[in-house]
Amino acid sequence: MRKLQVLLLGVAVLSMGLVLPNQARATDCDDPFGVYAEYARAIVAVTFRGTDAMDDVVDEATPRIRRLLNAGMYERARSLAGQAIDKIESIGDKTHGKIRELATEGVRALTDLEGDVPSDVLRRLVSKLLKLAQRAANFVSDAEEDSVNSIKRLFPQVSDVDRRSRD
């Protein structure tokens, strides 16, 4: 999980470096890159906070669920697992919402600079910001799925018997 976070941060930093056009030298052009960088950092920070919160839920619930299972309290363990999964999904939903909000605000802030900055520069910055937001949302979805599966794996499953082989 941590390797993916470092990778996402690296991609964000790299994408900020790649969008700097060589031909844009006017002092007005520094502003859109600063706006992009501000929103890109905010998206990455929200993504990390959300995934870290999901990890915290798993880290807190796992030992408690194991203790309940070992004590034979299966219903309480399932109830606690359900609560943990609900909390993870809630964190995922809030994180996705905040990423969308930041991406929308960032696009709006960049388009407000339309008269002062060449349109091709703005298009590239908007595109990069939206791609970063999409990668962040995908990362959050993957982290949410991993967290939910971590909780679900605590419960042994009965394997399905292939009925055709019994005939």
N, C-alpha and C positions, 0 to 999 in steps of 0.2 A: 504494500500500500504506500509506504513512504517513498519508494522508488518512483512510483507514478506521480506523486506530488512534486518531487524534484524535477521530473521530466516536464510536467505541466508548467511549472515556474520557468524552467529553461526555455520552453517553447514561447512563453509570453515575452520573456526578455529578448529572445532571438527575433521574434516577430516585430518587436519595437525597433530593433536595429535594422531589419530588412526593409522597412517601409520608408526610411529616410532617403528621399530622392537626391541624387547628386545635383540636379539642376535647380533645386529650390534653395536659394541662398538669401532671400529677402528676410528681414527681421520678423515680418508678419507670419512667416512659415514656421517659426518656432512654437507659436501658440497652439496650432492643431496637434502637433506631436506631444506637447505637454498635456493637452486634453486627453488624447488617446492613452498616453502613459498613465494618467491618473485613473481613468476608468478601467484600464487593463489591470493595474495593480489592485484596484478594488474588487474586480471580478475574481482574481486569483485568491485574494485574501478571504473573500466570502466562501469560495470553494473549499479552501483549507479548513476554515472554521467549521463548516458544515460536516466535512468528512471526519475531522477530529472529534466532533461531537458524537457522530455515529460510532466511532471507535470507542469513545468513552462509555456509551450505552452498552456496547457489547462487553467491554472490560468489566463493567460493574455488574451486569446481569449474569454473565457466565458462571462465576463461582457460586453465586446464590442458587442458580438453577441446578448446578451439579450437586450442591449440598442437599437440596430438596429431593432430587432424584435418588441420591444415595440413601436418604432417609425413608424412601418409599412414598413420598408425598407427590405423586405424579400429577394430580389435578392442580395442586398449588404451583408446581413447576411449570405446567402448561399455561396456567394463568399468568405467571410472571413472564414467561416467554412471549405470550401474546401482547402483554403490556410493553415489553422491550421492542418488539417488532413494530407496534403502533407508534412508539416514540421515534424509532429510526425512520419510519415512513413519513412522519410529521416533519422531522428535521430535513429529510430529503425534499419534501414539498416546499418548505420555507426557503431552503437554499436555492432550489430552482426558481422560485418566485423572485428572490433577491437578485439572482443572476440576470433574469429577464428585465427586471427593473433597472439595474445598472446598465445593461446593454442599451435599453431604450433611452435612458438619460444620456448616455455617451453619444449615441447617434444624434440625438437632438442637439447636444452641445456642439458636436462637430458640424452639423448642418447650419447652425447659427453663424458659423464662420464663412458661409458660402460666398459672400461678396469679397472677402479679403484674401481668400486662399484659392489657388487653382482647383477647378472641379475634379481633375484627375487625382490630385493629391487627396482630396476629401473622400473620393470614392474608394481609393485604396485603404485609407484609414478606417472608414466605415466597414468595409469588407473584412479587414483584419480584426476589427473589434467584434464583429458578428461571428466570425469563425472562432475566435478565442472563446466567446460566450458559448458557442455550440460545443466546443471541446470540453469546456468546464462543466456544462450540463451533462454531457456523456460521462465524464469522470465521476460526477456526483451519482448518477444512475448506477454506474458500476460499483461504486463504493457502497451504495444502499443495498444492492443485490448481494454483495459479498457479506455485508453485516447481517442481513436477514438470514442468509444461508448459514452463517456461523452459529446463529441461535438455533436454527432448525436442525443442524447436525448434532446437537446435544441430545436429540431424541432418537433412539434406535427405531428403525422402520422394519416392519415385517415385509419380507420380500414376497412378491407375487409369485404364485406357483403357476406355471404354464399348464393350463388344463388340457391342452392337446397332447402333451407328453404322458399324461396319466391314463389316457384311453387306450 
